């Protein structure tokens, strides 16, 4: 890691159109000088909407909206061999902001005189930058690297120290392949999507019986599209990635079971999946559900796994956007199955 690679304080912006966000707690980013970014979060609730602003470092921030359904669980696992970018470069500071930040850091004396001297020479002493480029303050920005430590390996591959780029110019060749674009922002947003838990409603709600169809469904009010916007505050570049529930896969937790449909894949229709059980449906085949062919016995309940696949799309100002690989998230829940000799309907 270059001795001049700086990861400095970032800014947190939280907001939503037409909403006032009451933020609980505090969020700050520590200065670090080894290329390790800090990723604090600030969260709150406004008018039933859960929002999160996450400091992603490297001048990129994210804002999420889970449509007011309480805490999200996630994260999504791409169903194909795909990962978001491990790191990137983006405009992070104006000339004045970077000067103020660095001079404050030097005033603390916490990084040692040798380090501070190298930094002063590099950014203020003319080798190669003079006075933090204040003479051309309105013509460009200081760029830094951001990392996604949730998706190694490769997050430490952005090793360029903080550098200046004039407005409209491309990033220097060593950083060009990681320079932020709307598509990279869409990928960063994908990595921060969090979706609701996948616990399905079952009927019978308690213990079910051998050879008795168990209905399964998800209420459409619990599963709506979830969006995350990644953006660069200095330039206004942004992209919004949206996850829309697509299908539910049921895995009974034992081979001695039948699923409905036979594939175990229940599709969403008008935002809902399956049909809630109603009185008189006992002789019907559920559109989404399972029939256990043996009791769970003394080994404990079966582990019914419910996994939702989410369709992922993205959009951005001035771009048509497109598709990203589907993502999946699932959990297990206990199902107790008892023996019976006959079923009276």
RODOVEX-865122 format. One record per residue (C-alpha): residue number from 0; x, y, z. Coordinates in nm, 2 decimals, m for minus. Layout:
REM RODOVEX-865122
- NUM/X/Y/Z
...
REM end
This chain:
REM RODOVEX-865122
- 0/0.00/0.00/0.00
- 1/0.14/0.34/m0.10
- 2/0.24/0.56/0.19
- 3/0.03/0.83/0.03
- 4/m0.29/0.64/0.01
- 5/m0.54/0.83/0.22
- 6/m0.89/0.73/0.33
- 7/m1.02/1.03/0.50
- 8/m1.35/1.15/0.66
- 9/m1.66/1.11/0.46
- 10/m1.99/1.29/0.46
- 11/m2.33/1.14/0.54
- 12/m2.64/1.26/0.35
- 13/m2.98/1.12/0.44
- 14/m3.30/1.22/0.27
- 15/m3.61/1.13/0.07
- 16/m3.84/1.34/m0.13
- 17/m4.13/1.47/0.07
- 18/m4.00/1.32/0.39
- 19/m3.82/1.44/0.70
- 20/m3.59/1.19/0.85
- 21/m3.53/1.18/1.23
- 22/m3.19/1.02/1.27
- 23/m3.12/0.83/1.59
- 24/m2.77/0.79/1.71
- 25/m2.46/0.93/1.55
- 26/m2.24/0.82/1.26
- 27/m1.89/0.93/1.19
- 28/m1.59/0.81/0.99
- 29/m1.25/0.78/1.15
- 30/m0.94/0.89/0.97
- 31/m0.74/0.59/0.86
- 32/m0.41/0.59/0.67
- 33/m0.37/0.23/0.57
- 34/m0.63/0.21/0.30
- 35/m0.89/0.06/0.53
- 36/m1.22/0.24/0.50
- 37/m1.47/0.29/0.78
- 38/m1.84/0.22/0.70
- 39/m2.06/0.36/0.97
- 40/m2.44/0.39/0.91
- 41/m2.71/0.63/1.01
- 42/m3.07/0.51/1.02
- 43/m3.41/0.64/1.12
- 44/m3.77/0.62/1.05
- 45/m3.99/0.87/0.88
- 46/m4.36/0.82/0.80
- 47/m4.33/0.45/0.80
- 48/m4.03/0.44/0.57
- 49/m3.70/0.29/0.68
- 50/m3.41/0.47/0.53
- 51/m3.04/0.41/0.56
- 52/m2.75/0.63/0.46
- 53/m2.43/0.43/0.44
- 54/m2.09/0.58/0.41
- 55/m1.94/0.37/0.13
- 56/m1.62/0.58/0.11
- 57/m1.47/0.70/m0.21
- 58/m1.73/0.97/m0.25
- 59/m2.02/0.73/m0.29
- 60/m2.32/0.71/m0.06
- 61/m2.63/0.49/m0.06
- 62/m2.99/0.56/0.04
- 63/m3.23/0.27/0.08
- 64/m3.61/0.25/0.10
- 65/m3.78/m0.08/0.20
- 66/m4.13/0.05/0.15
- 67/m4.21/0.10/0.52
- 68/m4.20/m0.27/0.61
- 69/m3.99/m0.24/0.92
- 70/m3.63/m0.36/0.96
- 71/m3.49/m0.54/0.65
- 72/m3.29/m0.86/0.69
- 73/m3.12/m0.95/0.35
- 74/m2.86/m0.94/0.21
- 75/m2.92/m1.09/m0.13
- 76/m2.70/m1.36/m0.28
- 77/m2.67/m1.33/m0.66
- 78/m2.79/m1.65/m0.82
- 79/m2.52/m1.65/m1.08
- 80/m2.15/m1.61/m1.06
- 81/m2.14/m1.23/m1.01
- 82/m2.01/m1.00/m0.75
- 83/m2.02/m0.62/m0.72
- 84/m1.71/m0.42/m0.77
- 85/m1.47/m0.47/m0.48
- 86/m1.35/m0.11/m0.50
- 87/m1.38/0.21/m0.71
- 88/m1.26/0.57/m0.74
- 89/m1.49/0.87/m0.73
- 90/m1.48/1.25/m0.67
- 91/m1.49/1.30/m0.29
- 92/m1.37/1.65/m0.20
- 93/m1.36/2.00/m0.34
- 94/m1.02/2.17/m0.31
- 95/m1.12/2.36/0.00
- 96/m1.28/2.05/0.17
- 97/m0.97/1.84/0.12
- 98/m0.74/2.12/0.24
- 99/m0.94/2.17/0.55
- 100/m0.96/1.80/0.62
- 101/m0.59/1.74/0.58
- 102/m0.48/2.04/0.78
- 103/m0.70/1.93/1.06
- 104/m0.55/1.58/1.05
- 105/m0.20/1.73/1.06
- 106/m0.29/1.95/1.35
- 107/m0.37/1.65/1.56
- 108/m0.01/1.52/1.53
- 109/m0.14/1.16/1.55
- 110/0.02/1.04/1.23
- 111/0.38/1.14/1.31
- 112/0.61/1.41/1.16
- 113/0.76/1.20/0.89
- 114/0.42/1.10/0.75
- 115/0.28/1.46/0.78
- 116/0.59/1.59/0.60
- 117/0.54/1.36/0.31
- 118/0.18/1.45/0.29
- 119/0.25/1.83/0.30
- 120/0.51/1.79/0.02
- 121/0.27/1.59/m0.20
- 122/m0.05/1.79/m0.16
- 123/0.07/2.14/m0.07
- 124/0.44/2.17/m0.14
- 125/0.43/2.13/m0.52
- 126/0.54/1.77/m0.56
- 127/0.32/1.74/m0.76
- 128/0.03/1.95/m0.61
- 129/0.06/2.30/m0.48
- 130/m0.17/2.43/m0.20
- 131/m0.43/2.15/m0.26
- 132/m0.50/2.29/m0.61
- 133/m0.68/2.59/m0.46
- 134/m0.58/2.80/m0.76
- 135/m0.81/2.58/m0.98
- 136/m1.07/2.51/m0.71
- 137/m1.36/2.55/m0.94
- 138/m1.22/2.33/m1.21
- 139/m1.22/1.99/m1.05
- 140/m1.23/1.76/m0.75
- 141/m1.01/1.54/m0.54
- 142/m1.09/1.17/m0.60
- 143/m1.04/0.89/m0.34
- 144/m1.08/0.51/m0.35
- 145/m1.38/0.33/m0.19
- 146/m1.39/m0.03/m0.10
- 147/m1.65/m0.30/m0.05
- 148/m1.50/m0.53/0.21
- 149/m1.81/m0.75/0.21
- 150/m1.71/m0.90/m0.12
- 151/m1.34/m1.00/m0.11
- 152/m1.11/m1.07/m0.28
- 153/m0.99/m0.76/m0.46
- 154/m1.12/m0.49/m0.23
- 155/m0.76/m0.37/m0.17
- 156/m0.68/m0.34/m0.55
- 157/m0.76/0.03/m0.56
- 158/m0.42/0.16/m0.43
- 159/m0.39/0.50/m0.59
- 160/m0.35/0.78/m0.34
- 161/m0.60/1.07/m0.34
- 162/m0.56/1.25/m0.68
- 163/m0.70/1.55/m0.86
- 164/m0.92/1.53/m1.18
- 165/m1.04/1.83/m1.37
- 166/m1.41/1.84/m1.44
- 167/m1.49/1.65/m1.76
- 168/m1.16/1.47/m1.77
- 169/m1.13/1.10/m1.73
- 170/m0.95/0.94/m1.43
- 171/m0.58/0.88/m1.48
- 172/m0.49/0.55/m1.65
- 173/m0.41/0.36/m1.33
- 174/m0.75/0.44/m1.19
- 175/m0.96/0.45/m1.51
- 176/m1.09/0.09/m1.50
- 177/m1.23/0.15/m1.15
- 178/m1.36/0.51/m1.21
- 179/m1.72/0.54/m1.09
- 180/m2.00/0.52/m1.36
- 181/m2.37/0.48/m1.33
- 182/m2.34/0.11/m1.38
- 183/m2.08/0.08/m1.10
- 184/m2.31/0.28/m0.88
- 185/m2.59/0.03/m0.96
- 186/m2.36/m0.26/m0.86
- 187/m2.27/m0.08/m0.53
- 188/m2.64/m0.03/m0.46
- 189/m2.71/m0.40/m0.53
- 190/m2.45/m0.49/m0.26
- 191/m2.64/m0.29/0.00
- 192/m2.99/m0.41/m0.07
- 193/m3.16/m0.56/0.23
- 194/m3.49/m0.75/0.19
- 195/m3.76/m0.86/0.44
- 196/m3.75/m1.20/0.61
- 197/m3.90/m1.49/0.42
- 198/m4.11/m1.66/0.69
- 199/m4.42/m1.79/0.52
- 200/m4.77/m1.82/0.67
- 201/m4.89/m2.18/0.70
- 202/m5.22/m2.35/0.76
- 203/m5.25/m2.54/0.98
- 204/m5.06/m2.28/1.17
- 205/m4.95/m2.52/1.45
- 206/m4.86/m2.88/1.40
- 207/m4.97/m3.03/1.07
- 208/m5.06/m3.39/1.00
- 209/m4.92/m3.66/0.78
- 210/m5.08/m3.66/0.43
- 211/m5.26/m3.33/0.51
- 212/m5.18/m3.05/0.26
- 213/m5.03/m2.76/0.43
- 214/m5.10/m2.43/0.27
- 215/m4.83/m2.17/0.24
- 216/m4.85/m1.80/0.13
- 217/m4.70/m1.46/0.16
- 218/m4.90/m1.15/0.20
- 219/m4.84/m0.89/m0.07
- 220/m4.83/m0.61/0.20
- 221/m4.51/m0.77/0.33
- 222/m4.33/m0.81/0.00
- 223/m4.29/m0.50/m0.22
- 224/m4.00/m0.38/m0.43
- 225/m3.70/m0.26/m0.24
- 226/m3.48/0.01/m0.38
- 227/m3.13/0.14/m0.30
- 228/m2.98/0.45/m0.47
- 229/m2.61/0.50/m0.48
- 230/m2.49/0.85/m0.56
- 231/m2.20/1.09/m0.58
- 232/m2.30/1.41/m0.40
- 233/m2.03/1.62/m0.56
- 234/m2.14/1.55/m0.92
- 235/m2.50/1.43/m0.89
- 236/m2.42/1.10/m1.06
- 237/m2.66/0.83/m0.94
- 238/m2.82/0.50/m1.00
- 239/m3.11/0.32/m0.84
- 240/m3.12/m0.06/m0.81
- 241/m3.45/m0.22/m0.74
- 242/m3.53/m0.57/m0.62
- 243/m3.87/m0.70/m0.70
- 244/m4.00/m1.03/m0.56
- 245/m4.02/m1.29/m0.83
- 246/m4.07/m1.64/m0.69
- 247/m4.07/m1.85/m0.37
- 248/m3.90/m2.19/m0.35
- 249/m4.02/m2.43/m0.08
- 250/m3.78/m2.70/0.04
- 251/m3.97/m2.92/0.30
- 252/m3.66/m3.03/0.49
- 253/m3.72/m3.40/0.41
- 254/m3.74/m3.62/0.10
- 255/m4.07/m3.76/0.23
- 256/m4.28/m3.48/0.12
- 257/m4.46/m3.34/m0.19
- 258/m4.46/m2.97/m0.28
- 259/m4.72/m2.77/m0.47
- 260/m4.64/m2.71/m0.74
- 261/m4.42/m3.01/m0.79
- 262/m4.12/m2.79/m0.86
- 263/m4.16/m2.62/m0.53
- 264/m4.14/m2.28/m0.71
- 265/m4.44/m2.06/m0.63
- 266/m4.46/m1.74/m0.84
- 267/m4.58/m1.40/m0.73
- 268/m4.90/m1.28/m0.88
- 269/m5.01/m0.92/m0.82
- 270/m4.75/m0.89/m0.54
- 271/m4.88/m1.20/m0.36
- 272/m4.77/m1.56/m0.35
- 273/m5.00/m1.85/m0.28
- 274/m5.35/m1.82/m0.14
- 275/m5.44/m1.78/0.22
- 276/m5.63/m2.09/0.35
- 277/m6.00/m2.04/0.40
- 278/m6.26/m2.25/0.58
- 279/m6.38/m2.52/0.34
- 280/m6.04/m2.55/0.15
- 281/m5.94/m2.87/0.33
- 282/m6.02/m3.09/0.03
- 283/m5.85/m2.86/m0.22
- 284/m5.49/m2.86/m0.34
- 285/m5.31/m2.55/m0.24
- 286/m5.15/m2.35/m0.52
- 287/m4.84/m2.32/m0.29
- 288/m4.77/m2.56/m0.01
- 289/m4.64/m2.90/0.10
- 290/m4.77/m3.24/0.21
- 291/m4.55/m3.43/0.45
- 292/m4.56/m3.81/0.41
- 293/m4.43/m3.90/0.75
- 294/m4.42/m3.76/1.10
- 295/m4.13/m3.55/1.22
- 296/m4.10/m3.78/1.52
- 297/m3.85/m3.76/1.80
- 298/m3.58/m3.59/1.60
- 299/m3.75/m3.26/1.62
- 300/m3.95/m3.06/1.36
- 301/m3.87/m3.05/0.99
- 302/m3.68/m2.74/0.87
- 303/m3.89/m2.59/0.60
- 304/m3.68/m2.36/0.39
- 305/m3.84/m2.07/0.21
- 306/m3.62/m1.88/m0.04
- 307/m3.74/m1.58/m0.24
- 308/m3.58/m1.49/m0.57
- 309/m3.57/m1.12/m0.64
- 310/m3.55/m0.97/m0.99
- 311/m3.29/m0.70/m1.00
- 312/m3.31/m0.39/m1.23
- 313/m3.14/m0.05/m1.23
- 314/m3.20/0.29/m1.37
- 315/m3.02/0.62/m1.37
- 316/m3.05/0.97/m1.51
- 317/m2.94/0.98/m1.87
- 318/m2.92/0.60/m1.90
- 319/m3.16/0.33/m1.99
- 320/m3.02/0.11/m1.71
- 321/m3.09/m0.26/m1.74
- 322/m3.09/m0.59/m1.56
- 323/m2.85/m0.74/m1.30
- 324/m2.84/m1.10/m1.19
- 325/m3.13/m1.21/m0.98
- 326/m3.07/m1.23/m0.60
- 327/m3.20/m1.48/m0.34
- 328/m3.26/m1.47/0.03
- 329/m3.41/m1.75/0.24
- 330/m3.46/m1.87/0.59
- 331/m3.59/m2.19/0.76
- 332/m3.88/m2.24/1.00
- 333/m3.98/m2.53/1.21
- 334/m4.28/m2.75/1.10
- 335/m4.40/m3.03/1.34
- 336/m4.58/m3.31/1.16
- 337/m4.79/m3.56/1.37
- 338/m4.92/m3.90/1.28
- 339/m5.30/m3.96/1.25
- 340/m5.50/m4.26/1.16
- 341/m5.78/m4.07/0.98
- 342/m5.87/m3.72/0.89
- 343/m6.23/m3.61/0.96
- 344/m6.34/m3.32/0.74
REM end
